[in-house]
């Protein structure tokens, strides 16, 4: 399906593209012709090609930053920059798990303001223009962490809070677990890039959640150096507790 310029509002466009890319990725995976290693590469390339072509057609005056596309310094002079991750959680995608995502975010003047995160394995798209109430937290808090390398800060905070650790794949899946009420705190310090968090942060902010660096400073996008290594997403009351604990810790 062709996306004509200005056919959608920004949030509707983000959601449409995230959902469509997710369906493409499921089709690639269902083809059964790729080894797990080749599947990840095929999925990345297929989704990236579709998304980049669609965004350049639909928003030709905006900048674009994709994990799978050669970066262009032209975006630095633009106020509006789309920041995308065609497959966030390539390992989980290739392992036929459900904890992977498609990220379509729009940064405006350095702030992640609009976006959508598709969870194709669950048939879900969360977006900034369709906000639901974040379910209340249980008495025992839950923290999502990496399946393979849980951040030491997250482990230390979980111990202090008596929180349960929930291993999960992609950054988008972890962030949306907070939005969906499946977890309560996402604390990451192991290294990320702008495409890992732009769309999830936009969606989380729209749902009233706290999003920041782990020192409490703002997340700023469309930088020349796209390394954005740490992240905290939580309900505001939990974020205050986490930030206070981190200030008193040494690592």
N, C-alpha and C positions, 0 to 999 in steps of 0.2 A: 504493500500500500504506500503510495506517495504521500508525503506530508508537505502540503503547499505552504509558502510563507504566510504567517499570521493566521493560519487556519485555527489555531488553538491559542488560548492564553498560556502563559509560561508554565503554570503548575499542571494544567491539562496536558500540555505537550510533554512535560517531563514524565507524567504518569503513563501516557500513551506509548512513549518510546520505551520506557522501562518494561512495561507489560509485553510489548511486541518483541523486544530483544529477548526477554525471558522465554517466550514461546519458541523463538528461533533456536535458542540454546537447548531447550528440551527436545526439539526435533533432531538437532545434531546428535544429542546423546542417545536418543531412541533409535538412531540409524543402525547402531550396533557394529559399525565398520571400523571404529577407532580403538586402539589400545588406550589404556588410561592416560599415558603420557601424551599421546597424540590427540586425545579427546580434549584435554585442557587447552592445547594450542589451537585446535580447530575452533573450539568455542570462543576463545578470546578473539581470534581473527574475524570470525563470522559476525559476532555481536559488534565489535569495534567498527567494522566496515559499514554496517547498517547504521549505527548510531552517528558516526561522523558525517556520513553523507546526508542523513536526515536533518541533523542540526545545521549543517552548512546551507541546506536548502531552506529550512524553516526560519533560521535566524542568521542570515548572511553577515550582518553587521556586528554580531557578538564574537567574543573570543572563545577559544576552545582549548581545553586541557584534558587529555585522556591518558590513562596509564599505558595504553597500547599504541599510541600515536607519537611520532616525533614532535617534541615541543617546539613551539614557535614564539620568539620574543614579542611578536606583534600583540599577543594577548595582554602584555603588561601595560599597554597604553589604553586599554579598554575598561570601561566601568562595569560592563556586563560580561561575565565569562562563565561558560558552561564547563563544569568539572565532572568528568564521568569515569566510572570504572565498569567496563563492559561485563566482567565477571569478577566479582569480589569473593574470593574463596575458591580459586581455581582447583585446589586440591580436593575440596569437598565436592565440587561439581564433577570432577573426574572420578571420584569414588562413589558417585551416585547417591550422595547424601542430600539432605534438604537444607543444610545450614550454609547456603551461599546466596549471593544477591547480585542485583544489577543496580548500580548507582547512577542517577541523573540529577546533578545539583547545579544550581545557578548562583554564583557569587555576584553580588552587586556592591561595588565599592569595598570589596574585601570581606563582606559578610555573607555567609551562607543563608540566603533568604528564601529560596524556592527549591523544591526538589521532590523526588520520589525515589523510593527504594522498593524494588520488586523482590519478592521471595518466591521465585517460580516453583520451587519444589513444594511449596505450601499453597500455591495458587493465590497469593496475597500481594497487593500493592499498597504501600502506605505512602501518603502524600501530604503536602503542606496545605492543600486547599480542602481537605476532607478530614477534619480533626475529630477524634473520638476521645472519650474520657479515659485517662490512664487508670486502670484498676488499682484499688488500694493495696498497699504492701502487707504481707503477712507479718506475724510477730518475729519470726526468724528471717532476716534479710537474705537475699540471694544475689551473688555476684557472678557475672559472666566473665570467663577468662579464656585464654588461648587453650586449645586442645593439647598443644605440644610444649609451649613455653609460657606458663603463667607468669605474669610480671611479679617480681618480688614485692613491689609496693602493694599490689592487689592482694597477694597472699598475706602480707603483714596486716593490712587494714582488715581483711576478712577475719583474721584471728582476733583482733581487738574488738570487732563488732559481733563476733560469734556468728558470722554469716556463712551460709553454705556456698561453696564454689561450684559453679556450673560450667564445665568445659563446653566450648562451642567454636564453630569455625569462623566464618567471615566477620569482619568488623560490622558490616551492615546487619547481619543476622543478630549479632550481640546487641547493637543499639536498638534494633526493632523489638528485641525481647523485652527491653525496658518499656517501650511504647505500648506493647501488647500486654504488659502485666505479667510476663513469664519470668522476669527477673527484676532487680531493683537498682543495681549499681553496675556500671561498666567503667572500670578503671584500667587504662592501658598505658604502659610506659615503655614498650619494647620496640618502638620505631614504627612510624607510619608515614604516608604521604598524603597530600591534599585530597586525592581522589578516594582515599580510604574513608574519609570522614565528612566531606562536604555535603553530600546528599543526606546521609544519616543525621548529621547535625541540624540541617534545615528542617527535616521532619520532626526531630526531637524537640527543637525549639518551638515549632508550631503547636506541639502538644503540651507546652508549658513546662518542659523539663529544663534542668540546668545543663549547660554544655560549656566546657572551658578546658584550658590546659590544666595539668595537675597542680600547678602553682596558683590556680585561680584566675590567671590572665586570659584575655579573650583569644579565641581561635580566629586567625586572620588568613584569608585566602588570596589567591592570585599573586603569590610572591615569586620572585625570580628563582629562589631556592624552594622547591616544593616539598621539602622534608618537613613534616609536622609530626614530631615523634610521640606525643602523648596526648591523652584525652580522658575527660571525665564526663559521663552522662548519667544523670540520676534525678530523682525528684529533688526539688530545692532543699528540703529539710535534710535529706540524706547527704546531699552534696556538701552542705555546711559541716556535717559531722566528719566526712571523709577529708575535706580540706584541713580542718582543724587537727585531725590525727596526723596527716602527712607533715604538717608544720613541726610537729614534735618528734618526728622520726629521723633517724640517720641511716643511710644505706651505704 
